[in-house]
Amino acid sequence: MSDDAGRPSAVEWLAAAAPDPGTCRWEWERNPLGVTLLPAGRLWDVLILSSELGRPTLEILSCCTERVGPVLADFGDCRMGFFVPPGTAAGWIATGVRAAGTGSWVVVPHPARAASGVRWVVPPDGTGTLTDPVLLELSMHEAAVTLARERDA
């Protein structure tokens, strides 16, 4: 199912990361939680930050780029996952940031429906847009400085 511009839908784009896209779509339809597991490292990696750092990072990042890639929030909004290009996780070294790349699986909700627990903060749009890791890192540094200043005030 593609949109009018001929690009894949968000469902098709996410399902393409699955070993079997049809099974992925089936799981989204039948799983009572509205989620499925997708492998990282094929179409995207995910960098996972605490929400304390993730929320201000997303605010800053949104001012630096026209389109932020997909962003997930986990159960209880404790962590946020930023979708970045594949291979990013392998070279990412940062205190307090977890990286999901090749060999990792990510709980992913249906892009157009409410799910239990995990939710989209920035849903995918089917274009394949991912967050630039350099801009993400710069935004994280700026957010960390802002948080430190607020604590010291």
C-alpha positions in Angstrom: 0.0 0.0 0.0 1.7 3.2 -1.2 0.7 6.8 -0.9 -0.3 9.0 -3.8 3.4 10.0 -4.4 4.4 6.4 -5.0 6.6 6.1 -1.9 6.0 3.2 0.5 3.7 3.7 3.4 5.2 3.7 6.9 3.9 0.2 7.4 5.7 -1.1 4.3 8.9 0.8 5.1 9.1 -0.7 8.7 7.9 -4.2 7.6 10.8 -4.2 5.0 13.2 -4.5 7.9 11.6 -7.8 8.9 12.9 -11.2 7.7 9.3 -11.8 6.5 7.4 -8.5 5.9 4.0 -10.4 5.6 4.5 -11.9 9.1 5.4 -8.5 10.5 2.1 -7.0 9.2 0.2 -10.1 10.4 1.7 -9.6 13.9 0.7 -6.0 14.0 -2.9 -6.9 13.1 -3.2 -9.7 15.6 -0.9 -8.9 18.5 -3.2 -7.4 21.3 -0.4 -5.0 22.3 -0.1 -3.7 18.7 3.7 -4.3 18.5 6.1 -6.5 16.7 9.8 -7.2 17.0 12.0 -5.9 14.2 15.7 -6.4 13.6 18.0 -3.4 13.9 21.0 -3.1 11.6 19.3 -3.7 8.2 17.4 -0.5 7.4 18.2 1.4 10.6 19.9 1.3 14.0 18.4 2.8 17.1 20.2 5.0 19.7 18.4 4.8 23.1 18.6 7.7 25.5 17.0 8.4 28.9 13.9 10.5 28.4 15.4 13.1 30.6 18.1 13.6 27.9 16.0 12.5 25.0 13.2 15.0 25.3 15.4 18.1 25.2 17.6 16.5 22.6 14.5 16.0 20.3 13.5 19.7 20.9 17.0 20.9 19.9 17.2 18.5 17.0 13.9 19.6 15.6 15.3 23.2 15.4 18.4 21.9 13.5 16.8 19.9 10.7 13.8 19.9 8.5 12.8 16.3 9.3 13.8 14.2 12.3 13.8 10.5 11.7 11.4 8.2 13.7 11.6 8.3 17.5 10.1 5.8 19.9 9.3 6.2 23.6 9.3 3.0 25.7 7.0 1.7 28.4 6.5 4.4 30.9 8.3 7.0 28.8 11.7 6.2 30.5 13.7 6.0 27.3 13.6 7.3 23.8 14.9 5.6 20.7 16.2 7.6 17.7 16.3 5.8 14.4 19.7 6.4 12.7 21.4 5.0 9.7 22.5 1.3 9.8 26.1 0.9 11.1 25.8 3.9 13.5 25.4 1.6 16.6 28.7 -0.2 15.9 30.8 2.9 16.2 28.7 4.8 18.8 30.5 5.4 22.1 28.7 7.6 24.6 28.0 7.2 28.3 24.4 6.5 29.1 23.4 5.8 25.5 22.5 2.3 24.4 22.8 1.3 20.8 20.8 -1.3 19.0 22.4 -2.4 15.7 23.0 -5.7 13.9 22.0 -8.6 16.1 19.5 -6.5 18.2 15.8 -6.6 18.0 13.5 -3.6 18.7 9.9 -3.6 19.9 8.1 -1.5 17.2 4.4 -0.4 17.4 2.2 -0.1 14.3 2.9 3.3 12.8 -0.7 4.3 12.5 -2.4 2.8 15.6 -2.2 3.1 19.3 -0.2 0.4 21.0 0.3 -0.7 24.6 3.5 0.7 26.1 5.8 1.6 23.2 4.6 4.6 21.2 5.9 6.8 18.4 7.0 10.3 19.4 7.9 11.0 15.8 6.3 8.3 13.6 7.9 7.1 10.4 6.4 8.6 7.2 7.6 5.9 4.7 10.3 8.1 3.1 13.1 6.3 5.0 14.2 9.5 6.7 16.6 8.7 9.5 18.2 11.1 12.1 21.6 12.3 11.1 23.9 10.9 13.9 26.2 14.0 13.8 23.2 16.3 14.4 21.9 13.9 17.1 25.2 14.0 18.9 25.5 17.8 18.8 21.9 18.1 20.0 22.6 15.6 22.8 25.6 17.7 23.9 23.6 20.9 23.9 20.8 19.2 25.8 23.2 17.9 28.4 24.7 21.4 28.9 21.2 22.9 29.3 20.3 20.2 31.8 23.5 20.8 33.8 22.9 24.5 33.9 19.3 23.9 35.1 20.6 21.7 37.9 23.2 24.2 38.9 20.8 27.1 39.0 
